[in-house]
Amino acid sequence: MALIVQKYGGTSVGSIEKIRAVAERVIETSIQGNQMVIVLSAMAGQTDGLIKLANDITEDPDSRELDVLVSTGEQISVALFAMAVKTMGYDARSLLGFQVAIHTDHLFGKARIHDIETDRIIRNLDQGRIVTVAGFQGLDDHGDITTLGRGGSDTTAVALAAALKADVCEIFTDVNGVYTTDPNICPRAKKMDFISYEEMLEMASLGAKVLEIRSVEFAKKFDVPIHVRSTFTNERGTMVVAETKDMEKVAVSGVAYNKNEARVTIRKVPDQPGIASRIFDPVFRAGIVVDMIVQNTSQDGLTDLTFTVLKTDFYKTMKLVSDIAAEIGAERVLGDEDIAKVSIIGVGMRTHAGVAKTMFATLAKENINIMMISTSEIKISCLIEEKYTELAVRVLHKAFGLDDEKEKAS
Amino acid sequence: MALIVQKYGGTSVGSIEKIRAVAERVIETSIQGNQMVIVLSAMAGQTDGLIKLANDITEDPDSRELDVLVSTGEQISVALFAMAVKTMGYDARSLLGFQVAIHTDHLFGKARIHDIETDRIIRNLDQGRIVTVAGFQGLDDHGDITTLGRGGSDTTAVALAAALKADVCEIFTDVNGVYTTDPNICPRAKKMDFISYEEMLEMASLGAKVLEIRSVEFAKKFDVPIHVRSTFTNERGTMVVAETKDMEKVAVSGVAYNKNEARVTIRKVPDQPGIASRIFDPVFRAGIVVDMIVQNTSQDGLTDLTFTVLKTDFYKTMKLVSDIAAEIGAERVLGDEDIAKVSIIGVGMRTHAGVAKTMFATLAKENINIMMISTSEIKISCLIEEKYTELAVRVLHKAFGLDDEKEKAS
């Protein structure tokens, strides 16, 4: 008998029919002799509808009350799911964040889980019940409802799996698993059978939308195996697990891309101590997240500083930085929104030499200019012109031997 | 400085605009130096929408999960209201049933309040906040969400007022107060300034829809003055209070009617000990509520038994009773749906003689036949043909001196 935590997202429970289908699927696994804890998101569209109600009141709703409001979405899902299971003749029980209890910090809208009580869940499981837990929500130590932020139900599921020492945490979604790259732009992308937590983290932070980053961090920290699989088939998906020796045999596991960033360059900055902090302090203070930063060695006491931010923060950043550039006597500020970041990822990079060389040569061969480079232990990212994104992904995917050799239906 | 509990119903908070209007009204009373606790129902239509979702899953949804589901309606109202108040520059805080906490028994869908903790509300009031509490919901001692049944928000408000020793509990609704009778059928109906708990209970149980019966019982038990008033004007409404000497000066305070009942008569029942329980046991066991019961003295060992039930239970009752009638050898069963009950109510009846005589004479003068009579200490009800209802109400209203003498715009 295994203890399985499953999470179903908003599209998987997006209608009464779909909730019924999930109930059937869960019961099937349950009667094979497994204990089941089911984490649900709000029905697709519900959270946006609730946020719209709040925005009809005010552009800037109180964050505590917004959490009270949006947490009703998951409450509705678990109640309907438990009803569906009971109607099919099996026992079920819904539990909300405060009932479990899932303890978090006080950061409304983006709370972090501190710890999870397991007594009530275990008691219900021992009584033969299918337990369904509202995702995305918790309780802080003032007794206030908190939410974990977008994608928070993934985190709820993984955290529950860790606390319950579950055998596996299955994340059901509308894709079959994690692919070597986006199948929409590279038809030869392959579903991976396994991927390490570290690689998954890089993939997620680079724009792959399969799993929420924090849930992967949680899984890594507590060594919870995650099975990413499709709601609509019974196929095996991708296991996200701790790194194994086998994984290092492959230099590159996947290719990712991100078109959501924009580039800001400050030309001819006087190269003095403290200049970087003078530039970035107001940017950070405005809550803008900076991704890549490159500073060239200086020439004649002047240097160029380039960095990337999310496209949504681009105009705000340009305004802030232009003011500072004038103050510090830099020559000028340039901005570019037509850029993309392509990245190769793999724990095998640590032991395989020449990975960077292959990446640069492959892009060069297609006349794709590299504007910026940033590396981590298991990742190399290059900033390129946006129009080359798809081409770059395809040639890199092939160059690192990731292409699926099986013929596919077009 | 007064402590005021206010309750607004579903139509009063039925849209974002209305929630804003309620917030403005509450702030106005607050800045006059009052501490405010605001109980809200779900936005009009929301509860029915949630119940429909449940019924799309199953005709007979699990009662525990149904409470988890429908309690989201009030949760949404209080969150939006608190946001609205904060946007207007005043401090507010929403509290759900489990946060207050409002402790109830385990009867999902019709739970009764056991006790209410007041610490958290008082702490928030002392910090200068307007506190808004989700109506209709509580928490049982298993930590499960319960609801109090339809109209339960009235009960929440009165129970909170009792627990907090509030100066007054104001119930805001879409009418101006409690009238001597239904103004829709008697244009000379007057708004009462005061009514006793006992009279209000009779009025409510006889079909006046202003207040939920259980909330009046609660108010009576804990001597909480209720002010029934309109959401849409600033006029004084009706105070529901303990009986005073003054109230007894008036023999009859109001006239009520109820068209929702049907009559069942069993002819020639063998008059033996135990026969009534043999007839009513299966009726009660089927959850059917019996209102008036009349049994005539027997003749030749046979008696007639007549009683009334809700129209919605009529066919079920006829079927049950027909089976029993055959078993016990009664002659036959008659049913009549075209009946109505008119009642006069007043604590003054206790001290005024001849009230019944006036009632019967008034109806007789209009040739209205009385089919059944039932009395309590402060009420006389007569069953009549349904078509005479409006006429009966108007002549009784006039006969007991209740007509408003002021000329009204038609």
Interface residues (C-beta under 8 A of the other chain):
Chain A: I16 I19 R20 L50 L53 A54 D56 I57 T58 D60 P61 D62 R64 E65 L66 V68 L69 S71 T72 Q75 I76 V78 A79 L80 A82 M83 A84 K86 T87 R93 S94 L96 F98 Q99 R120 G143 D144 I145
Chain B: I16 I19 R20 L50 L53 A54 D56 I57 T58 D60 P61 D62 R64 E65 L66 V68 L69 S71 T72 Q75 I76 V78 A79 L80 A82 M83 A84 K86 T87 R93 S94 L96 F98 Q99 R120 G143 D144 I145
